[in-house]
Every structure is written in structure tokens, then in C-alpha cells.
Amino acid sequence: MQYRSLGRTGVQVSSLALGAMNFGRIGRTTQDEVTAIVDAALEAGVNLIDTADAYSGGESEEMVGRAVAGRRDDVVLATKAGMPMGEERNRRGGSRRWLVTALDDSLRRLGVDHVDLYQVHRWDPSTSDEETLSVLTDLQRAGKIRSFGSSTFPAYRIVQAQWAAREHRLSRYVTEQPSYSILQRGVEAHVLPVAEEYGLGVLAWSPLASGWLSGAVREGREVTTNRSTFMPQRFDTALPSNRARLDAVEQLAKVADDAGLTMIQLALGFVTAHPAVTSALIGPRTPDHLHSQLAAADVVLSGDVLDAIDAVVAPGVDLAAHEKNDTPPALLDPSLRRR
């Protein structure tokens, strides 16, 4: 396992980090399976575990808390808040009212008195940077969080938040968590350069592109991944964007074969090769998934292999741009771009 500095925090984290989105109802995992996955990950040298309050309605945090009980000091523990937690309109977003409550709820579910990294799950256009940064700074000073970061922010919002922290003399985001894979490279154009400019650690989620790069999705083969059962439109090869992904996967499979690698090793090695990336977040649903992903822990792709990947999917290109989660609101809401 390789270790890297998490931005400028001084904290050393593994280049593969354990993402817990599949723990609980989403991934249909039991507590015994989660504990086995966490045990194996820690044994392999993974030291960062990332979860969120919204994952299975808090169930993921509860499962992670049970799995790390008694060895809290061995884990860099990260969670997130901001996504809706119920129907009540104020149980979401980046307001002081909600984040204070959300963090206390997360700490209770995790069974800890603090988290090492607290992340705003999505940018909240209805809340000012000063409001959100102010409450995060207060929670940090209270000892409930060590550092805080953003997740899936557009590049210009990352910059704006850095300037707001400076202007109002508040603590700043020290990490960003973007979606990044061979098939979704748009963040290379703006988000990753901005993260490097401001010294942010980068935790890349979905490095296997929701399973497209796991080796399980191939031409002429029925798609039976867990994700395809509740997001079938993302795997419908009759759609042009999915057809483009499948064509790319077939070409990437040859690149992997020629390099003597599995698709998973190629995909994770690609993400961790970018100089801005601190860790790739792997999200295993079973111990077998975990072991196949841990096999990429020491993979270093050669320049020739990276060039071959560029020839399949060009730098900065998203093959499924409509699935991006950091698209500015003005591109999604016509009322924001029309007089």
C-alpha cells in the first residue's frame, strides 16, 4: 500500500481508501460482511474509511461504527452531510441549523466523539459560503471534527469557498471529493488543477465508474451488477452514451490485457496516477470485491499504458456528461440562464 499526505493536513492516508456507500440497504450487506470487509481492508494497510449520513439513511455509519469499535485510533474516519435526511425541508443543506444537528447524529451513529474529516456532500446554492464555513470552523474548534472538506463541488465554487475563508478569517476546506474515472475525466480540466493550486487533498469516488470498469460489463454479456438493479438506465446499451462507454470498455480491456493487468487494476492505477489525487475510494459490496480491488494497491501504470488510455478516452472528456454531479445549476435550470 502506498501512503500520501492528505492535502496540507499532515495526515498520511492510503492511496486506496474504503468507501462505505454499499454498506447497508444500498448494497444489501450484513454487519458481519461489513466487519469482514473492514478487517481485511485495515489488514491490507487501508487506513481511511469514508461514509456519509445519507448512505442507507444512516445505516452505513452505524455499521462502520461497529466495525471500527476498539480501534478508532487506527482509522482516519471521514463522513459527509448535506444530502436530504428525510422529508422535512431543513434536514439537508449547508446551514448552521442543519450541520450542527447532522454532525451530532453522525457521531452518535458512528459511536465516536469526533471525525477526522467532515465533508459537505454537495454545494448548497441556498446557503452562503460564510454561513457554512463559519459553522464548520466552530465545530472544528469544539473538537468534533479535525478537518473539513467539500464533495463534488464545481471548480469555481471551490475557488469561491477558499476566498470566502480568507475574507472572513475562517478555516477552509482542505479536501475535495470528485467523481473521477477513465470514463469520466471532466474534472481533469478544472477541478483537479484547482485542487492542486490550493493544496487540497483529493479523494476520488467512483473510480470504477459504477461498475463499468470492474470487468463485469462487457460486450455480449448480461449486466448483473448490483448497481444495474436499481439504476438500469445507466447500463442500457441502447442509449448512445452507454454504447460509447461499452465501446471504450472493450478497447480498455485490450489495453489491460496487453499490460498484464485486470480491468480493476487498470482503472484504479489510472486514478491514483494523477498527481492531484490522494486516494481512490473503493466501494466493495463483498469481501471478494475488496480483494480484487486491493490487488491494485501497488500498481503503477507506465507512460505507454497511460498514453493508450488517452487514445481511448481523451483527457478532460466525460463519456456520460449527463451523469455529472458537479454541473453548475445554471446549466440544469433554464430559469437561471434566461432573462
C-alpha positions as CSV (number, residue, x, y, z in Angstrom):
1,M,0.0,0.0,0.0
2,Q,1.2,3.5,-0.8
3,Y,0.6,6.4,1.5
4,R,0.2,10.1,0.7
5,S,-0.3,13.3,2.5
6,L,-4.0,14.4,2.7
7,G,-3.5,17.8,1.2
8,R,-1.6,20.0,3.7
9,T,-3.2,18.5,6.8
10,G,-0.1,16.4,7.6
11,V,-2.2,13.3,7.8
12,Q,-0.9,10.3,5.9
13,V,-3.6,8.2,4.2
14,S,-3.6,5.1,2.0
15,S,-3.8,5.5,-1.8
16,L,-6.8,3.2,-1.8
17,A,-9.5,4.2,0.7
18,L,-12.5,2.3,1.8
19,G,-15.8,3.9,0.7
20,A,-18.9,2.7,2.7
21,M,-21.7,3.6,0.4
22,N,-22.6,-0.1,-0.2
23,F,-22.8,-0.8,3.5
24,G,-26.4,-1.5,4.5
25,R,-29.5,-1.4,2.4
26,I,-27.9,0.0,-0.8
27,G,-25.5,-2.9,-1.1
28,R,-27.6,-5.4,0.8
29,T,-24.7,-6.1,3.1
30,T,-24.9,-7.5,6.6
31,Q,-23.0,-6.3,9.7
32,D,-20.8,-9.5,9.6
33,E,-19.9,-8.8,5.9
34,V,-19.1,-5.1,6.7
35,T,-16.9,-6.1,9.6
36,A,-15.1,-8.7,7.5
37,I,-14.5,-6.1,4.8
38,V,-13.2,-3.5,7.3
39,D,-11.0,-6.1,8.9
40,A,-9.4,-7.1,5.6
41,A,-9.0,-3.5,4.4
42,L,-7.2,-2.5,7.6
43,E,-5.0,-5.6,7.5
44,A,-4.0,-4.7,3.9
45,G,-3.0,-1.2,5.0
46,V,-6.1,0.9,4.2
47,N,-6.4,3.5,6.9
48,L,-9.1,5.9,5.6
49,I,-12.8,5.0,5.7
50,D,-15.3,7.3,4.1
51,T,-19.0,7.2,4.8
52,A,-22.0,9.6,4.8
53,D,-25.2,10.2,6.8
54,A,-27.3,9.7,3.6
55,Y,-25.9,6.2,2.9
56,S,-28.8,3.9,3.6
57,G,-30.4,6.6,5.8
58,G,-27.6,6.4,8.4
59,E,-27.2,2.6,8.4
60,S,-23.8,2.8,6.8
61,E,-22.4,5.0,9.6
62,E,-23.9,2.6,12.2
63,M,-22.2,-0.4,10.5
64,V,-18.9,1.4,10.2
65,G,-19.0,2.5,13.8
66,R,-19.5,-1.1,15.0
67,A,-16.7,-2.4,12.7
68,V,-14.1,0.1,13.9
69,A,-15.1,-0.1,17.6
70,G,-12.0,-0.6,19.7
71,R,-9.6,0.5,17.1
72,R,-10.7,4.1,16.4
73,D,-7.2,5.5,16.6
74,D,-6.1,3.2,13.7
75,V,-8.6,4.8,11.3
76,V,-8.8,8.2,9.6
77,L,-12.6,8.4,9.7
78,A,-14.5,10.6,7.3
79,T,-18.2,11.2,6.8
80,K,-20.4,13.7,5.0
81,A,-23.6,15.7,5.4
82,G,-25.8,17.9,3.3
83,M,-27.9,15.4,1.3
84,P,-31.6,15.1,2.4
85,M,-32.2,13.1,5.6
86,G,-36.0,12.8,5.5
87,E,-38.8,14.9,4.1
88,E,-38.5,17.9,6.4
89,R,-37.1,20.7,4.3
90,N,-34.4,21.9,6.7
91,R,-32.9,18.4,7.2
92,R,-30.4,19.0,4.4
93,G,-28.0,21.6,3.0
94,G,-25.2,23.6,4.5
95,S,-26.9,25.8,7.1
96,R,-25.7,26.1,10.7
97,R,-29.1,24.9,11.9
98,W,-28.7,21.6,10.0
99,L,-24.9,20.9,10.1
100,V,-24.8,21.1,13.9
101,T,-27.6,18.6,14.2
102,A,-26.3,16.4,11.4
103,L,-22.9,16.1,12.9
104,D,-24.2,15.1,16.3
105,D,-26.4,12.5,14.6
106,S,-23.4,11.1,12.7
107,L,-21.2,11.0,15.8
108,R,-23.9,9.1,17.6
109,R,-24.4,6.6,14.8
110,L,-20.6,6.1,14.5
111,G,-20.1,5.8,18.3
112,V,-17.3,8.3,18.3
113,D,-16.6,11.8,19.8
114,H,-15.1,13.2,16.6
115,V,-14.4,12.5,13.0
116,D,-11.1,13.3,11.2
117,L,-12.7,14.7,8.1
118,Y,-16.2,16.2,7.8
119,Q,-17.4,16.9,4.2
120,V,-20.2,18.9,2.7
121,H,-21.7,16.3,0.4
122,R,-22.9,18.8,-2.3
123,W,-22.6,22.5,-2.7
124,D,-25.8,24.2,-1.4
125,P,-26.7,27.2,-3.6
126,S,-29.2,28.5,-1.0
127,T,-26.5,28.9,1.8
128,S,-23.7,31.3,1.7
129,D,-20.1,30.1,2.0
130,E,-19.7,32.3,5.1
131,E,-22.6,30.5,6.8
132,T,-21.3,27.0,6.1
133,L,-17.6,27.8,6.7
134,S,-18.5,29.5,10.0
135,V,-20.3,26.5,11.4
136,L,-17.6,24.1,10.2
137,T,-14.9,26.3,11.8
138,D,-16.9,26.3,15.1
139,L,-17.3,22.5,15.0
140,Q,-13.6,22.2,14.4
141,R,-12.7,24.4,17.4
142,A,-15.1,22.4,19.5
143,G,-13.1,19.3,18.7
144,K,-15.9,17.5,17.0
145,I,-14.1,17.5,13.6
146,R,-10.4,17.7,12.9
147,S,-10.6,19.0,9.3
148,F,-13.4,19.6,6.8
149,G,-13.7,19.3,3.0
150,S,-16.1,19.6,0.1
151,S,-17.6,16.9,-2.2
152,T,-18.5,17.2,-5.8
153,F,-18.2,21.0,-5.9
154,P,-17.8,22.7,-9.3
155,A,-14.3,24.2,-9.6
156,Y,-15.5,27.8,-9.4
157,R,-17.2,27.0,-6.1
158,I,-14.0,25.5,-4.7
159,V,-12.2,28.7,-5.5
160,Q,-15.0,30.9,-4.1
161,A,-15.0,29.0,-0.8
162,Q,-11.2,29.4,-0.5
163,W,-11.6,33.2,-0.9
164,A,-14.5,33.3,1.5
165,A,-12.5,31.6,4.1
166,R,-9.7,34.1,3.7
167,E,-12.0,37.1,3.6
168,H,-13.9,36.1,6.8
169,R,-10.9,34.6,8.6
170,L,-12.4,31.2,8.8
171,S,-10.9,27.7,8.4
172,R,-11.0,26.4,4.9
173,Y,-11.9,23.2,3.0
174,V,-8.8,21.1,2.9
175,T,-10.1,18.3,0.6
176,E,-12.4,17.8,-2.4
177,Q,-14.1,14.6,-3.3
178,P,-14.9,14.4,-7.0
179,S,-16.2,11.7,-9.2
180,Y,-13.2,10.5,-11.4
181,S,-12.5,7.6,-13.6
182,I,-11.2,6.7,-17.1
183,L,-14.8,7.1,-18.4
184,Q,-15.5,10.4,-16.6
185,R,-12.4,12.7,-17.0
186,G,-14.1,16.1,-17.0
187,V,-12.6,17.0,-13.6
188,E,-9.1,17.0,-15.2
189,A,-10.0,20.3,-17.0
190,H,-10.9,22.4,-13.9
191,V,-11.4,20.6,-10.6
192,L,-8.1,18.8,-10.3
193,P,-6.0,21.8,-11.3
194,V,-7.8,24.0,-8.8
195,A,-7.3,21.3,-6.1
196,E,-3.6,21.3,-6.8
197,E,-3.5,25.1,-6.9
198,Y,-5.0,25.3,-3.4
199,G,-3.2,22.3,-1.9
200,L,-6.4,20.3,-1.4
201,G,-6.3,16.6,-0.9
202,V,-8.4,14.7,-3.4
203,L,-10.5,11.6,-2.6
204,A,-11.8,10.3,-6.0
205,W,-15.1,8.5,-5.8
206,S,-16.5,6.0,-8.4
207,P,-13.0,5.2,-9.9
208,L,-14.7,2.0,-11.4
209,A,-17.4,4.1,-13.0
210,S,-20.3,2.5,-11.1
211,G,-19.0,-0.9,-12.2
212,W,-18.4,-0.2,-15.9
213,L,-14.6,-0.7,-15.3
214,S,-14.9,-3.7,-12.9
215,G,-14.7,-6.3,-15.7
216,A,-18.3,-7.3,-15.2
217,V,-19.6,-5.2,-18.1
218,R,-18.6,-6.5,-21.5
219,E,-20.0,-6.8,-25.0
220,G,-22.5,-9.6,-25.4
221,R,-22.7,-10.2,-21.6
222,E,-25.7,-9.7,-19.5
223,V,-25.2,-6.9,-16.9
224,T,-25.9,-8.3,-13.5
225,T,-24.1,-5.8,-11.2
226,N,-25.9,-4.6,-8.1
227,R,-25.9,-1.1,-9.3
228,S,-27.7,-2.1,-12.5
229,T,-30.6,-3.5,-10.5
230,F,-31.6,0.0,-9.2
231,M,-30.1,2.2,-11.9
232,P,-30.9,0.2,-15.1
233,Q,-30.8,3.3,-17.3
234,R,-27.1,3.7,-16.6
235,F,-26.5,0.3,-18.2
236,D,-28.9,0.3,-21.1
237,T,-26.6,-0.1,-24.1
238,A,-29.4,1.1,-26.4
239,L,-28.6,4.6,-25.2
240,P,-25.8,6.4,-27.1
241,S,-23.8,7.4,-24.0
242,N,-23.9,3.8,-22.7
243,R,-22.9,2.5,-26.1
244,A,-19.9,4.8,-26.1
245,R,-18.9,3.6,-22.7
246,L,-19.2,-0.1,-23.8
247,D,-17.1,0.6,-26.9
248,A,-14.5,2.3,-24.7
249,V,-14.5,-0.6,-22.2
250,E,-13.8,-3.1,-25.0
251,Q,-10.8,-1.1,-26.1
252,L,-9.6,-0.6,-22.5
253,A,-9.9,-4.4,-21.9
254,K,-7.3,-4.9,-24.6
255,V,-5.0,-2.2,-23.0
256,A,-5.3,-4.1,-19.7
257,D,-4.6,-7.4,-21.3
258,D,-1.6,-6.1,-23.1
259,A,-0.2,-4.7,-19.8
260,G,-0.9,-7.9,-17.9
261,L,-3.5,-6.2,-15.7
262,T,-7.1,-6.7,-14.7
263,M,-9.6,-4.0,-15.7
264,I,-9.8,-3.1,-12.0
265,Q,-6.0,-2.6,-11.7
266,L,-6.0,-0.5,-14.9
267,A,-8.9,1.7,-13.6
268,L,-7.6,2.2,-10.1
269,G,-4.0,2.6,-11.3
270,F,-5.2,5.3,-13.7
271,V,-6.9,7.4,-11.0
272,T,-4.1,7.1,-8.5
273,A,-1.5,8.1,-11.2
274,H,-2.9,11.7,-11.4
275,P,-0.7,13.9,-9.3
276,A,-3.7,15.7,-7.8
277,V,-5.3,12.5,-6.4
278,T,-4.6,11.5,-2.9
279,S,-6.7,8.3,-2.7
280,A,-9.1,6.4,-4.8
281,L,-12.3,5.4,-2.9
282,I,-13.1,1.8,-3.5
283,G,-16.6,0.7,-2.6
284,P,-16.7,-3.1,-2.2
285,R,-20.0,-4.8,-1.5
286,T,-18.4,-8.2,-0.6
287,P,-15.0,-9.4,0.7
288,D,-14.3,-10.8,-2.8
289,H,-14.9,-7.4,-4.3
290,L,-12.5,-5.9,-1.8
291,H,-9.7,-8.4,-2.6
292,S,-10.0,-7.8,-6.3
293,Q,-9.6,-4.1,-5.7
294,L,-6.8,-4.3,-3.2
295,A,-4.8,-6.1,-6.0
296,A,-4.3,-2.6,-7.4
297,A,-2.7,-1.2,-4.3
298,D,0.8,-1.3,-5.7
299,V,0.0,-0.8,-9.4
300,V,2.0,1.9,-11.2
301,L,1.0,2.4,-14.8
302,S,3.7,3.1,-17.3
303,G,3.7,6.1,-19.6
304,D,2.8,3.8,-22.6
305,V,-0.2,2.4,-20.8
306,L,-1.4,5.9,-19.8
307,D,-0.9,7.1,-23.4
308,A,-3.0,4.1,-24.6
309,I,-5.8,5.1,-22.2
310,D,-5.7,8.7,-23.5
311,A,-6.2,7.3,-27.0
312,V,-9.4,5.6,-25.9
313,V,-10.8,8.4,-23.8
314,A,-9.2,11.8,-24.3
315,P,-8.1,13.9,-21.3
316,G,-10.9,16.0,-19.9
317,V,-13.7,14.1,-21.6
318,D,-16.8,12.7,-19.9
319,L,-18.5,9.9,-21.8
320,A,-21.7,10.4,-19.8
321,A,-21.7,14.1,-19.1
322,H,-25.4,14.0,-18.1
323,E,-24.5,11.9,-15.1
324,K,-22.1,14.5,-13.6
325,N,-22.9,15.7,-10.1
326,D,-21.0,18.9,-10.2
327,T,-22.8,20.6,-13.1
328,P,-23.5,24.2,-12.2
329,P,-27.2,24.9,-11.5
330,A,-27.4,27.4,-14.4
331,L,-26.9,24.5,-16.9
332,L,-29.7,22.5,-15.3
333,D,-32.3,25.1,-14.6
334,P,-33.3,27.2,-17.7
335,S,-34.7,30.0,-15.5
336,L,-31.1,30.7,-14.3
337,R,-29.8,31.3,-17.8
338,R,-32.7,33.1,-19.5
339,R,-34.0,36.7,-19.0
